[in-house]
Amino acid sequence: SFSLDGKVAVITGAASGIGLATVKQFLQANVEGLLLVDISRKALSCAIESLTPEEQDHCEMYVADVSAESECTYAEKAAQRWGRLDIAVLNAGICFPTASILDTDVSTWDTLMNVNARGVFLGLQSCAKVMLQTQSSGSIVVVSSQLGLQGSPGLSAYGASKWAVRGLALTAAEELTPRGIRVNSVCPGPIVTPLIDVFGKDSIPRMAEATLMNRLGKPSEIAHAILYLASDAASYCSGTTLKVDGGYAKF
Ligand code: NAD
């Protein structure tokens, strides 16, 4: 298994779903310090409580809205607490069913783009700055989506936000890899988390059938991919888009 021995990491959207599964795997991989960032204080407290006391010793929680520039101080917070920042997982995101492009109102577009795309832009900027200041190396993993690889009828704003973050990760890889920071993205397929509840139970069989495995994925199956890209095992990966979707996207 992959080791994060001695590493300090931040994970956004850490209180639920894919973020929380990643927290657990990072702890199993011996991460030294882990800052759990989320907009929900209550969900963060529950997440911390679900860990063992030994695991809690390596964790701090940080309440922040990733789309608010003034709240994107989590990278500095990790560096203050542990003296460095090696890994950032920019995972926080929201999704809700919208409509076709013709019927999507601009406030829906703004809400989804603010959290999903602006939030990742701000995270890339602040985490890379701290990594360059503290140790001139690092690994950043951005969570995009299968809908960042193909069209997303009925989910145009969400799909656009996921293309945006995958594109940002590619640009960041070109700009930052020569300076010691690897940047990669993961594109999950349909995963069983609270995020997909908004589509209703009826849509689950349809989502499952769209995969080659006829099932939804588990958060841990995405966390494995994030752990790999975050760790030194992926030392030759930067600008990689890792699709983990049960064969959903057909390219
Ligand atoms: P989730 O709803 O279980 O977790 C998302 C977490 O992000 C929540 O704890 C939420 O409080 C937090 N969050 C939301 N807005 C925030 C903000 N403005 N600032 C800080 N934290 C905020 O969802 P998930 O399925 O684990 O999603 C994680 C990521 O994976 C998202 O970026 C999502 O788009 C992506 N994704 C999910 C799926 C899926 O099928 N579940 C598929 C592809 C991509």
py3Dmol code that shows the C-alpha trace and the ligand (Angstrom):
import py3Dmol

protein = """\
ATOM      1  CA  SER A   1       0.000   0.000   0.000  1.00  0.00           C
ATOM      2  CA  PHE A   2       1.071   3.613  -0.517  1.00  0.00           C
ATOM      3  CA  SER A   3       2.821   5.487   2.278  1.00  0.00           C
ATOM      4  CA  LEU A   4       2.307   9.099   3.376  1.00  0.00           C
ATOM      5  CA  ASP A   5       4.803   8.768   6.225  1.00  0.00           C
ATOM      6  CA  GLY A   6       5.876  12.214   7.446  1.00  0.00           C
ATOM      7  CA  LYS A   7       3.577  14.078   5.040  1.00  0.00           C
ATOM      8  CA  VAL A   8       1.199  16.919   5.847  1.00  0.00           C
ATOM      9  CA  ALA A   9      -2.039  17.134   3.852  1.00  0.00           C
ATOM     10  CA  VAL A  10      -5.214  19.156   3.492  1.00  0.00           C
ATOM     11  CA  ILE A  11      -8.451  17.718   2.119  1.00  0.00           C
ATOM     12  CA  THR A  12     -11.398  19.959   1.201  1.00  0.00           C
ATOM     13  CA  GLY A  13     -14.917  18.584   1.440  1.00  0.00           C
ATOM     14  CA  ALA A  14     -13.442  16.239   4.052  1.00  0.00           C
ATOM     15  CA  ALA A  15     -16.583  15.714   6.114  1.00  0.00           C
ATOM     16  CA  SER A  16     -18.473  13.410   3.760  1.00  0.00           C
ATOM     17  CA  GLY A  17     -18.349  10.935   0.889  1.00  0.00           C
ATOM     18  CA  ILE A  18     -15.151  10.786  -1.150  1.00  0.00           C
ATOM     19  CA  GLY A  19     -13.387  13.352   1.077  1.00  0.00           C
ATOM     20  CA  LEU A  20     -14.037  11.399   4.270  1.00  0.00           C
ATOM     21  CA  ALA A  21     -13.007   8.093   2.641  1.00  0.00           C
ATOM     22  CA  THR A  22      -9.762   9.828   1.617  1.00  0.00           C
ATOM     23  CA  VAL A  23      -9.221  11.069   5.180  1.00  0.00           C
ATOM     24  CA  LYS A  24      -9.441   7.470   6.419  1.00  0.00           C
ATOM     25  CA  GLN A  25      -7.048   6.114   3.800  1.00  0.00           C
ATOM     26  CA  PHE A  26      -4.541   8.938   4.378  1.00  0.00           C
ATOM     27  CA  LEU A  27      -4.545   8.054   8.095  1.00  0.00           C
ATOM     28  CA  GLN A  28      -4.023   4.369   7.286  1.00  0.00           C
ATOM     29  CA  ALA A  29      -1.101   5.451   5.077  1.00  0.00           C
ATOM     30  CA  ASN A  30       0.501   7.116   8.139  1.00  0.00           C
ATOM     31  CA  VAL A  31      -0.015  10.765   7.217  1.00  0.00           C
ATOM     32  CA  GLU A  32       1.711  12.950   9.823  1.00  0.00           C
ATOM     33  CA  GLY A  33      -0.761  15.859   9.846  1.00  0.00           C
ATOM     34  CA  LEU A  34      -4.156  16.170   8.189  1.00  0.00           C
ATOM     35  CA  LEU A  35      -6.345  19.266   7.982  1.00  0.00           C
ATOM     36  CA  LEU A  36      -9.986  18.416   7.308  1.00  0.00           C
ATOM     37  CA  VAL A  37     -11.637  21.380   5.561  1.00  0.00           C
ATOM     38  CA  ASP A  38     -15.398  21.657   5.071  1.00  0.00           C
ATOM     39  CA  ILE A  39     -18.157  24.260   5.058  1.00  0.00           C
ATOM     40  CA  SER A  40     -20.182  22.260   7.603  1.00  0.00           C
ATOM     41  CA  ARG A  41     -18.886  22.457  11.185  1.00  0.00           C
ATOM     42  CA  LYS A  42     -21.395  19.859  12.311  1.00  0.00           C
ATOM     43  CA  ALA A  43     -20.417  17.351   9.635  1.00  0.00           C
ATOM     44  CA  LEU A  44     -16.723  17.959  10.383  1.00  0.00           C
ATOM     45  CA  SER A  45     -17.264  17.268  14.100  1.00  0.00           C
ATOM     46  CA  CYS A  46     -19.078  14.010  13.242  1.00  0.00           C
ATOM     47  CA  ALA A  47     -16.267  13.054  10.869  1.00  0.00           C
ATOM     48  CA  ILE A  48     -13.599  13.616  13.531  1.00  0.00           C
ATOM     49  CA  GLU A  49     -15.661  11.654  16.063  1.00  0.00           C
ATOM     50  CA  SER A  50     -15.772   8.688  13.679  1.00  0.00           C
ATOM     51  CA  LEU A  51     -11.955   8.383  13.963  1.00  0.00           C
ATOM     52  CA  THR A  52      -9.981   6.580  16.669  1.00  0.00           C
ATOM     53  CA  PRO A  53      -8.240   8.726  19.333  1.00  0.00           C
ATOM     54  CA  GLU A  54      -4.849   7.864  17.768  1.00  0.00           C
ATOM     55  CA  GLU A  55      -6.121   9.012  14.369  1.00  0.00           C
ATOM     56  CA  GLN A  56      -7.591  12.188  15.866  1.00  0.00           C
ATOM     57  CA  ASP A  57      -4.123  13.115  17.168  1.00  0.00           C
ATOM     58  CA  HIS A  58      -3.028  13.615  13.540  1.00  0.00           C
ATOM     59  CA  CYS A  59      -6.083  15.681  12.539  1.00  0.00           C
ATOM     60  CA  GLU A  60      -7.355  19.229  12.854  1.00  0.00           C
ATOM     61  CA  MET A  61     -10.608  20.547  11.467  1.00  0.00           C
ATOM     62  CA  TYR A  62     -11.057  23.825   9.642  1.00  0.00           C
ATOM     63  CA  VAL A  63     -14.415  25.314   8.737  1.00  0.00           C
ATOM     64  CA  ALA A  64     -14.263  27.224   5.448  1.00  0.00           C
ATOM     65  CA  ASP A  65     -16.274  27.934   2.322  1.00  0.00           C
ATOM     66  CA  VAL A  66     -13.802  27.090  -0.451  1.00  0.00           C
ATOM     67  CA  SER A  67     -15.445  29.611  -2.779  1.00  0.00           C
ATOM     68  CA  ALA A  68     -14.778  32.559  -0.411  1.00  0.00           C
ATOM     69  CA  GLU A  69     -11.320  34.025  -0.972  1.00  0.00           C
ATOM     70  CA  SER A  70     -11.082  35.309   2.624  1.00  0.00           C
ATOM     71  CA  GLU A  71     -11.722  31.792   3.970  1.00  0.00           C
ATOM     72  CA  CYS A  72      -9.144  30.035   1.790  1.00  0.00           C
ATOM     73  CA  THR A  73      -6.478  30.155   4.475  1.00  0.00           C
ATOM     74  CA  TYR A  74      -6.389  26.415   5.088  1.00  0.00           C
ATOM     75  CA  ALA A  75      -2.986  25.923   3.468  1.00  0.00           C
ATOM     76  CA  GLU A  76      -1.448  28.536   5.794  1.00  0.00           C
ATOM     77  CA  LYS A  77      -3.241  26.933   8.731  1.00  0.00           C
ATOM     78  CA  ALA A  78      -1.703  23.514   7.947  1.00  0.00           C
ATOM     79  CA  ALA A  79       1.750  25.049   7.575  1.00  0.00           C
ATOM     80  CA  GLN A  80       1.370  26.909  10.894  1.00  0.00           C
ATOM     81  CA  ARG A  81       0.324  23.729  12.662  1.00  0.00           C
ATOM     82  CA  TRP A  82       2.800  21.258  11.136  1.00  0.00           C
ATOM     83  CA  GLY A  83       5.475  23.465   9.530  1.00  0.00           C
ATOM     84  CA  ARG A  84       4.857  22.359   5.940  1.00  0.00           C
ATOM     85  CA  LEU A  85       2.244  21.302   3.385  1.00  0.00           C
ATOM     86  CA  ASP A  86       3.017  18.348   1.112  1.00  0.00           C
ATOM     87  CA  ILE A  87      -0.387  17.317  -0.252  1.00  0.00           C
ATOM     88  CA  ALA A  88      -3.649  19.074  -1.140  1.00  0.00           C
ATOM     89  CA  VAL A  89      -6.799  17.246  -2.220  1.00  0.00           C
ATOM     90  CA  LEU A  90      -9.218  19.772  -3.731  1.00  0.00           C
ATOM     91  CA  ASN A  91     -12.372  17.717  -3.505  1.00  0.00           C
ATOM     92  CA  ALA A  92     -15.163  19.969  -2.155  1.00  0.00           C
ATOM     93  CA  GLY A  93     -18.010  20.194  -4.612  1.00  0.00           C
ATOM     94  CA  ILE A  94     -21.754  20.452  -4.993  1.00  0.00           C
ATOM     95  CA  CYS A  95     -24.161  19.067  -7.549  1.00  0.00           C
ATOM     96  CA  PHE A  96     -27.841  19.482  -8.211  1.00  0.00           C
ATOM     97  CA  PRO A  97     -30.016  18.658 -11.163  1.00  0.00           C
ATOM     98  CA  THR A  98     -30.458  21.731 -13.270  1.00  0.00           C
ATOM     99  CA  ALA A  99     -31.886  21.732 -16.763  1.00  0.00           C
ATOM    100  CA  SER A 100     -30.895  21.922 -20.379  1.00  0.00           C
ATOM    101  CA  ILE A 101     -28.718  24.871 -21.369  1.00  0.00           C
ATOM    102  CA  LEU A 102     -31.814  26.584 -22.729  1.00  0.00           C
ATOM    103  CA  ASP A 103     -33.512  26.434 -19.334  1.00  0.00           C
ATOM    104  CA  THR A 104     -30.604  26.891 -16.901  1.00  0.00           C
ATOM    105  CA  ASP A 105     -30.798  30.199 -15.050  1.00  0.00           C
ATOM    106  CA  VAL A 106     -27.631  32.170 -14.521  1.00  0.00           C
ATOM    107  CA  SER A 107     -27.800  32.048 -10.712  1.00  0.00           C
ATOM    108  CA  THR A 108     -27.611  28.229 -10.888  1.00  0.00           C
ATOM    109  CA  TRP A 109     -24.607  28.527 -13.186  1.00  0.00           C
ATOM    110  CA  ASP A 110     -22.937  30.975 -10.748  1.00  0.00           C
ATOM    111  CA  THR A 111     -23.573  28.814  -7.675  1.00  0.00           C
ATOM    112  CA  LEU A 112     -22.107  25.662  -9.221  1.00  0.00           C
ATOM    113  CA  MET A 113     -19.163  27.437 -10.840  1.00  0.00           C
ATOM    114  CA  ASN A 114     -18.370  29.330  -7.616  1.00  0.00           C
ATOM    115  CA  VAL A 115     -18.018  26.274  -5.411  1.00  0.00           C
ATOM    116  CA  ASN A 116     -16.714  23.750  -7.930  1.00  0.00           C
ATOM    117  CA  ALA A 117     -14.454  25.853 -10.169  1.00  0.00           C
ATOM    118  CA  ARG A 118     -13.633  29.059  -8.244  1.00  0.00           C
ATOM    119  CA  GLY A 119     -13.083  26.942  -5.129  1.00  0.00           C
ATOM    120  CA  VAL A 120     -10.492  24.782  -6.897  1.00  0.00           C
ATOM    121  CA  PHE A 121      -8.806  27.827  -8.471  1.00  0.00           C
ATOM    122  CA  LEU A 122      -8.446  29.464  -5.037  1.00  0.00           C
ATOM    123  CA  GLY A 123      -7.241  26.183  -3.536  1.00  0.00           C
ATOM    124  CA  LEU A 124      -4.608  25.636  -6.229  1.00  0.00           C
ATOM    125  CA  GLN A 125      -3.341  29.170  -5.771  1.00  0.00           C
ATOM    126  CA  SER A 126      -3.132  29.166  -1.981  1.00  0.00           C
ATOM    127  CA  CYS A 127      -1.805  25.595  -1.606  1.00  0.00           C
ATOM    128  CA  ALA A 128       0.881  25.998  -4.274  1.00  0.00           C
ATOM    129  CA  LYS A 129       2.071  29.255  -2.691  1.00  0.00           C
ATOM    130  CA  VAL A 130       2.459  27.602   0.708  1.00  0.00           C
ATOM    131  CA  MET A 131       4.165  24.524  -0.785  1.00  0.00           C
ATOM    132  CA  LEU A 132       6.668  26.728  -2.623  1.00  0.00           C
ATOM    133  CA  GLN A 133       7.324  28.777   0.529  1.00  0.00           C
ATOM    134  CA  THR A 134       7.755  25.851   2.901  1.00  0.00           C
ATOM    135  CA  GLN A 135       9.534  23.084   0.982  1.00  0.00           C
ATOM    136  CA  SER A 136       9.460  23.594  -2.832  1.00  0.00           C
ATOM    137  CA  SER A 137       7.686  20.321  -3.498  1.00  0.00           C
ATOM    138  CA  GLY A 138       4.207  18.915  -3.291  1.00  0.00           C
ATOM    139  CA  SER A 139       1.363  16.979  -4.811  1.00  0.00           C
ATOM    140  CA  ILE A 140      -2.084  18.368  -5.583  1.00  0.00           C
ATOM    141  CA  VAL A 141      -5.045  16.183  -6.555  1.00  0.00           C
ATOM    142  CA  VAL A 142      -8.163  17.804  -7.995  1.00  0.00           C
ATOM    143  CA  VAL A 143     -11.476  15.922  -8.019  1.00  0.00           C
ATOM    144  CA  SER A 144     -13.204  16.392 -11.380  1.00  0.00           C
ATOM    145  CA  SER A 145     -15.821  13.912 -12.714  1.00  0.00           C
ATOM    146  CA  GLN A 146     -16.701  11.626 -15.581  1.00  0.00           C
ATOM    147  CA  LEU A 147     -18.776  14.666 -16.604  1.00  0.00           C
ATOM    148  CA  GLY A 148     -15.500  16.561 -16.967  1.00  0.00           C
ATOM    149  CA  LEU A 149     -14.726  14.178 -19.864  1.00  0.00           C
ATOM    150  CA  GLN A 150     -17.973  14.194 -21.827  1.00  0.00           C
ATOM    151  CA  GLY A 151     -21.217  16.107 -22.252  1.00  0.00           C
ATOM    152  CA  SER A 152     -23.697  16.344 -19.397  1.00  0.00           C
ATOM    153  CA  PRO A 153     -27.209  16.908 -20.728  1.00  0.00           C
ATOM    154  CA  GLY A 154     -29.426  18.320 -17.970  1.00  0.00           C
ATOM    155  CA  LEU A 155     -26.350  19.084 -15.863  1.00  0.00           C
ATOM    156  CA  SER A 156     -24.692  21.698 -18.041  1.00  0.00           C
ATOM    157  CA  ALA A 157     -23.392  23.957 -15.264  1.00  0.00           C
ATOM    158  CA  TYR A 158     -22.069  21.059 -13.180  1.00  0.00           C
ATOM    159  CA  GLY A 159     -20.406  19.507 -16.237  1.00  0.00           C
ATOM    160  CA  ALA A 160     -18.828  22.834 -17.183  1.00  0.00           C
ATOM    161  CA  SER A 161     -17.446  23.233 -13.658  1.00  0.00           C
ATOM    162  CA  LYS A 162     -15.865  19.762 -13.861  1.00  0.00           C
ATOM    163  CA  TRP A 163     -14.303  20.482 -17.285  1.00  0.00           C
ATOM    164  CA  ALA A 164     -13.005  23.713 -15.714  1.00  0.00           C
ATOM    165  CA  VAL A 165     -11.227  22.011 -12.829  1.00  0.00           C
ATOM    166  CA  ARG A 166      -9.736  19.307 -15.052  1.00  0.00           C
ATOM    167  CA  GLY A 167      -8.426  22.038 -17.346  1.00  0.00           C
ATOM    168  CA  LEU A 168      -7.079  23.992 -14.388  1.00  0.00           C
ATOM    169  CA  ALA A 169      -5.260  20.882 -13.180  1.00  0.00           C
ATOM    170  CA  LEU A 170      -3.621  20.460 -16.613  1.00  0.00           C
ATOM    171  CA  THR A 171      -2.525  24.111 -16.657  1.00  0.00           C
ATOM    172  CA  ALA A 172      -1.318  23.951 -13.061  1.00  0.00           C
ATOM    173  CA  ALA A 173       0.692  20.827 -13.916  1.00  0.00           C
ATOM    174  CA  GLU A 174       2.446  22.692 -16.740  1.00  0.00           C
ATOM    175  CA  GLU A 175       3.141  25.734 -14.566  1.00  0.00           C
ATOM    176  CA  LEU A 176       4.058  24.023 -11.300  1.00  0.00           C
ATOM    177  CA  THR A 177       5.741  20.705 -12.158  1.00  0.00           C
ATOM    178  CA  PRO A 178       9.013  22.460 -13.102  1.00  0.00           C
ATOM    179  CA  ARG A 179       8.855  24.023  -9.610  1.00  0.00           C
ATOM    180  CA  GLY A 180       8.451  20.663  -7.849  1.00  0.00           C
ATOM    181  CA  ILE A 181       4.670  20.383  -7.514  1.00  0.00           C
ATOM    182  CA  ARG A 182       2.805  17.564  -9.269  1.00  0.00           C
ATOM    183  CA  VAL A 183      -0.850  18.240 -10.151  1.00  0.00           C
ATOM    184  CA  ASN A 184      -3.248  15.500 -11.238  1.00  0.00           C
ATOM    185  CA  SER A 185      -6.980  14.968 -11.412  1.00  0.00           C
ATOM    186  CA  VAL A 186      -9.340  12.098 -10.690  1.00  0.00           C
ATOM    187  CA  CYS A 187     -12.608  11.665 -12.612  1.00  0.00           C
ATOM    188  CA  PRO A 188     -15.033   9.577 -10.555  1.00  0.00           C
ATOM    189  CA  GLY A 189     -18.041   7.853 -12.071  1.00  0.00           C
ATOM    190  CA  PRO A 190     -21.299   7.576 -10.096  1.00  0.00           C
ATOM    191  CA  ILE A 191     -20.324   7.008  -6.449  1.00  0.00           C
ATOM    192  CA  VAL A 192     -22.603   6.266  -3.503  1.00  0.00           C
ATOM    193  CA  THR A 193     -22.402   9.492  -1.470  1.00  0.00           C
ATOM    194  CA  PRO A 194     -24.979  12.055  -0.272  1.00  0.00           C
ATOM    195  CA  LEU A 195     -24.171  14.067  -3.442  1.00  0.00           C
ATOM    196  CA  ILE A 196     -26.153  11.749  -5.698  1.00  0.00           C
ATOM    197  CA  ASP A 197     -29.206  11.661  -3.379  1.00  0.00           C
ATOM    198  CA  VAL A 198     -30.478  14.766  -5.175  1.00  0.00           C
ATOM    199  CA  PHE A 199     -31.197  12.645  -8.246  1.00  0.00           C
ATOM    200  CA  GLY A 200     -33.563  10.363  -6.322  1.00  0.00           C
ATOM    201  CA  LYS A 201     -33.497   6.595  -5.828  1.00  0.00           C
ATOM    202  CA  ASP A 202     -35.163   5.958  -9.201  1.00  0.00           C
ATOM    203  CA  SER A 203     -32.132   7.185 -11.125  1.00  0.00           C
ATOM    204  CA  ILE A 204     -29.675   4.795  -9.433  1.00  0.00           C
ATOM    205  CA  PRO A 205     -30.343   1.751 -11.685  1.00  0.00           C
ATOM    206  CA  ARG A 206     -29.891   3.981 -14.750  1.00  0.00           C
ATOM    207  CA  MET A 207     -26.554   5.270 -13.438  1.00  0.00           C
ATOM    208  CA  ALA A 208     -25.437   1.717 -12.619  1.00  0.00           C
ATOM    209  CA  GLU A 209     -26.383   0.440 -16.084  1.00  0.00           C
ATOM    210  CA  ALA A 210     -24.304   3.182 -17.691  1.00  0.00           C
ATOM    211  CA  THR A 211     -21.148   1.598 -16.222  1.00  0.00           C
ATOM    212  CA  LEU A 212     -19.512  -1.582 -17.528  1.00  0.00           C
ATOM    213  CA  MET A 213     -19.870  -3.094 -14.039  1.00  0.00           C
ATOM    214  CA  ASN A 214     -23.560  -2.453 -13.602  1.00  0.00           C
ATOM    215  CA  ARG A 215     -23.010  -0.882 -10.206  1.00  0.00           C
ATOM    216  CA  LEU A 216     -22.206   2.392  -8.510  1.00  0.00           C
ATOM    217  CA  GLY A 217     -18.762   2.916  -7.031  1.00  0.00           C
ATOM    218  CA  LYS A 218     -17.805   3.200  -3.361  1.00  0.00           C
ATOM    219  CA  PRO A 219     -16.093   6.325  -1.967  1.00  0.00           C
ATOM    220  CA  SER A 220     -13.127   4.140  -0.967  1.00  0.00           C
ATOM    221  CA  GLU A 221     -12.610   3.194  -4.634  1.00  0.00           C
ATOM    222  CA  ILE A 222     -11.986   6.867  -5.449  1.00  0.00           C
ATOM    223  CA  ALA A 223      -9.929   7.421  -2.298  1.00  0.00           C
ATOM    224  CA  HIS A 224      -7.495   4.700  -3.462  1.00  0.00           C
ATOM    225  CA  ALA A 225      -6.864   6.639  -6.679  1.00  0.00           C
ATOM    226  CA  ILE A 226      -6.436   9.916  -4.784  1.00  0.00           C
ATOM    227  CA  LEU A 227      -4.016   8.270  -2.340  1.00  0.00           C
ATOM    228  CA  TYR A 228      -1.944   6.894  -5.213  1.00  0.00           C
ATOM    229  CA  LEU A 229      -1.668  10.256  -7.002  1.00  0.00           C
ATOM    230  CA  ALA A 230      -0.986  12.109  -3.739  1.00  0.00           C
ATOM    231  CA  SER A 231       1.796   9.723  -2.705  1.00  0.00           C
ATOM    232  CA  ASP A 232       5.391   9.425  -3.919  1.00  0.00           C
ATOM    233  CA  ALA A 233       4.313   6.200  -5.696  1.00  0.00           C
ATOM    234  CA  ALA A 234       3.025   8.550  -8.427  1.00  0.00           C
ATOM    235  CA  SER A 235       6.342  10.427  -8.629  1.00  0.00           C
ATOM    236  CA  TYR A 236       6.297  10.337 -12.467  1.00  0.00           C
ATOM    237  CA  CYS A 237       2.657  11.494 -12.769  1.00  0.00           C
ATOM    238  CA  SER A 238       1.753  15.113 -13.391  1.00  0.00           C
ATOM    239  CA  GLY A 239      -1.004  16.367 -15.669  1.00  0.00           C
ATOM    240  CA  THR A 240      -2.562  12.902 -15.415  1.00  0.00           C
ATOM    241  CA  THR A 241      -6.339  12.513 -15.598  1.00  0.00           C
ATOM    242  CA  LEU A 242      -7.243   9.288 -13.811  1.00  0.00           C
ATOM    243  CA  LYS A 243     -10.706   8.042 -14.744  1.00  0.00           C
ATOM    244  CA  VAL A 244     -12.200   5.805 -12.019  1.00  0.00           C
ATOM    245  CA  ASP A 245     -15.719   5.248 -13.233  1.00  0.00           C
ATOM    246  CA  GLY A 246     -16.450   1.558 -13.727  1.00  0.00           C
ATOM    247  CA  GLY A 247     -15.994   2.093 -17.461  1.00  0.00           C
ATOM    248  CA  TYR A 248     -18.701   4.772 -17.712  1.00  0.00           C
ATOM    249  CA  ALA A 249     -16.926   7.268 -19.972  1.00  0.00           C
ATOM    250  CA  LYS A 250     -16.167   5.491 -23.251  1.00  0.00           C
ATOM    251  CA  PHE A 251     -12.760   7.038 -24.001  1.00  0.00           C
TER     252      PHE A 251
END
"""
ligand_1 = """\
44
NAD
P -20.541 14.818 -0.612
O -21.721 15.714 -0.715
O -20.651 13.533 0.125
O -19.292 15.620 -0.010
C -18.970 16.922 -0.409
C -18.468 17.694 0.799
O -18.091 19.016 0.347
C -19.534 17.886 1.880
O -19.017 17.516 3.148
C -19.861 19.363 1.810
O -20.225 19.936 3.077
C -18.554 19.941 1.297
N -18.746 21.241 0.663
C -19.747 21.616 -0.184
N -19.613 22.899 -0.525
C -18.512 23.368 0.117
C -17.869 24.620 0.170
N -18.352 25.691 -0.502
N -16.747 24.753 0.922
C -16.266 23.697 1.621
N -16.839 22.478 1.618
C -17.953 22.315 0.876
O -20.106 14.556 -2.128
P -19.014 13.595 -2.806
O -19.750 12.728 -3.746
O -18.096 12.991 -1.809
O -18.252 14.692 -3.688
C -16.884 14.987 -3.574
C -16.392 15.459 -4.932
O -16.508 14.381 -5.866
C -17.179 16.620 -5.523
O -16.294 17.550 -6.117
C -18.038 15.961 -6.586
O -18.383 16.853 -7.629
C -17.105 14.857 -7.047
N -17.791 13.758 -7.743
C -18.723 13.002 -7.112
C -19.360 11.978 -7.808
C -20.418 11.116 -7.180
O -21.080 10.373 -7.915
N -20.622 11.145 -5.875
C -19.028 11.741 -9.155
C -18.059 12.533 -9.763
C -17.441 13.541 -9.043
"""
view = py3Dmol.view(width=600, height=400)
view.addModel(protein, "pdb")
view.setStyle({"model": 0}, {"cartoon": {"style": "trace"}})
view.addModel(ligand_1, "xyz")
view.setStyle({"model": 1}, {"stick": {}})
view.zoomTo()
view.show()
